[in-house]
């Protein structure tokens, strides 16, 4: 029932600071902006090709996003999986006895949605969402950042997470690799790749997190020079293992988000 990654949720201390990078510097269009009073937050949705960034600033100490920032610092908060039938998807999860934050889908900022409890994925927060009209995806952008290429999910047990993705969501693993004491699984429900990575031994239970965000770009040298000129901490483009070239923006200049740009 899952057809793609709909959005990547980012919890930040300052929405304006986050938009300075993702909107002003990287050129991602803001397609929706407003308040989510029930969650104690201000939210902006930015289009990144077929998928989105959901940037969330808590406005209340009681907000779950404020609690997340206090515990882990600002950064990648959740992965929103795209469902064409969220009611049916949640019923599947209930049959599998998955730990759910929302036992029934509810109306949220992005559409009709339900959060899984973090323990369902060893500490990482996953959401299923049937998007509202207007958040149904777009064509890749022209020039600069084109779309989300992949999201990194760091987990204690790669095989277990891959099995849950298949059984709960129908998302198959396309490829697996072992390198340097780590296992990698690559899942592609749609346009966006989910890269699941974890140690082959000695994993810490409950340590999973959304650990990285990579954009497909064109004109990587020009984009790197532009970000440097704007004062963002960015490295130098170099060959990527998957082909092409890659450069990283340090999380200290990206509201806690490890950002990679791949040409």
N, C-alpha and C positions, 0 to 999 in steps of 0.2 A: 504493500500500500504506500510505501515511501518512494517518492519520485525524484527527490533531490534534497540538497541542503537549502532550506529557504532563507535562513539568516544566521548570522553569528552575533550573539549578544555580548556587549562590552559594557562593563560597569566602570564608571569614571567619576572622579571628584568634580570635574568641570566639563560640562557639555561644550562650552565655548572653546576650551582648549583642545578637546578632541576634534571638534569640527575644523579647527585651524589646520590640523594635519589631514584628516580624511576628506574634508570638503575643499578647503582653500588650497592646500598644497597638492593633494592627489586628484582633485577634480571630481570626486564622487557626488552626484546630484542628491540633494535632500528632497525626498519625495513626500515625507510626512513628518510633522513635528507637533508636539503637544504634551499635555500632562496625563499621567496615569495615577489619579488620586488614590485608587485602591491599593497601589503598590508604592505610594509615596515617592514618585519619581517624575522627572522630565525626560522625554524620549525623543530621539530623532532617528528616522529611518533613511538610510542612504542606499541608493541603487548601485550595485556592482555587477552589471550584466544581469544574468537571470536570477541572481540572489541578492541579498541585502546585508548591510550592517545595521544592527539595532543598538544604538548608543544610548546608555541609560545613566542619568545622574540622579542619585537619591536626594530627595528634598526633606526627608524626615529621618530621625534616628531610628524610628521603628521600621523603616523600609528594609526588606530582605537584601536589597543591593547595598545598603549602608553596612549591614552585618557582614556581607561578603567582603567589602573593602576593608573593614576593620580586621577581619580574620586573615585575608590573603593578599590584601592590597588591590589597587585597581587593575583592571585587565580583562582578559577573556572570561566571560561568565557562563555562557551556555551555548549549546548548539541546537538550532531550531530545524527539525526535520519536516519536510513538506509532505503533507498527507492530503489526498483527495477526498478522504472520508474520515475525519477525526473521530467521529462517534464510533465507527466500526474499528478504527485502530485502537482506541482505548479499550474497547470490548476485548480485542485480541490480547492486549496487555493484562487485563484483569484475568483472563483465562489462564495466562502464564504465571499468575500470581506475582506480577511485577510490582515493586514498591512505587506507589504513585503519590505525588503531592496533590494532584487534582484527580479525584476518583471519577469525576464527571467533567467533560470538557466545559470550558467557560469562555466568555467573550473577553479578549484581551486587546492590547494595542495593535497586534499584527493580524488578528483574526480570531477564529475559534480554536482554542488551544488547551493543552494539558501538559503540565510539567511532571516528569518522573522524579522521584526522590533521588538525591545524589548517590545513595548506596546501590541503586539499580545498576550504575556503571562505576562502582568502586570509588566514588567521590566526585566524578564529573557530572555536570548537570545537563540533561537532555530534555528537550521539549518537542512535542509533536504539534503541528499547527496546520490548520486549513485556512489559507490566507484570505483576508477580506478583498473585496473588489478594489483594484488600484495597487495591490501588492502582489500581482501575479507574474512578475518577472518582466524583463526587457531584453533587447538585443545587447550584445557586448558593446562597450563604449568605444568610440573612435579615438585612437591616440592615447598616450599615457597609460593609466590603468584601464584595462579592458573588462576584467571580470575576476571573481574569486577563483583561483586555481585549485588550492587545497587548504584543508584545515587539519592541524595535527592534534591527535587525541593521544596523550601519554597515559598509559595504564599499567597496572601491575601484572596483568595476564592477557596477552594479546589474543591467544586462542579462545579464551572464554568470552572476551568482548566480541570477537568476530562471530562466534556462535550465537550470541544474543542478538547481534545485528541481523543475522540470517533468520533466526527463529521468530523474533519479535516483529521485525520490520520488513523481512523479505529482501534485505540488502546483502548480496553475495560478495565474498572476497574475490577480487580479480587476480591478486598476485601476493605472494609472501616471500620474504627475504630474511636471512640472518646475517648480521655483520657486527663484528666488534662487541660481542656479548649482548646484542640486542636483536629482538625480533621485530619485523615490520610486516604489516598487512595493509594492502591498498584496496579500498572499497570505493565504488563509483555508482551511487544511486542515480546520478544525473550528470549535470555539467561539472559539479564540484567533487573532487576526490577527498575522501576521508582517509588520512594516513594514520594508522594506529601503530604506536610504537611502545615497546616496553622491554625490560630486561629478560634475558633467557633464564635467569635464576636470581634468587635473593630479593624478590619484589616485596615492597611494603604494602600491606593491605590498606585499602581506602585512600591511596595516594593519587588516584587518577585526576586529570585536569585537562581542560582545553589548553593546549600548550603553544600553538603557533598558528599564524594566518599568512597565507601567501597569495599574492595577486599576480595574474598574468598581465604583462605590460608590453607596450611597444615603445621603442626609443629609450632604452634603459639608460644610456649615457646622458641624454638630455634631461631625463627625469632625475637622475642622481645629482647632476649639477644644479638643477633647480632646487632640490631639497637641501643641498649643502648651502646654497646661497641664502636660503630661508632659515638656516641655523639648526636644521634637524641632524641628529647624530647618525650618519649613514656611512657605510663602508665603501669599498670599491667593487664594481662588477667583476665577477670571476666565473669560470666555467662551473655549471651545475651538474650534479651527478646524473640527473635525468635528461641532460642535454640542454643546449641554450646557455644563457648566462643568468646569474643571480646576484642580488645585492640585498643586504639586510639593514633595516632601520633599528637601532638599539631601543629596547623597550623603555628605557628611561626618557626617551623623547617621543614616545607614542602611547602615553597614558597606560603604561604597563603591558602593552601588547607587543610581542615579538613579531615584527612585520617583515616579510620577505617579498621582493619584487623579482619576477622571473620573466625574461624575454625569450 
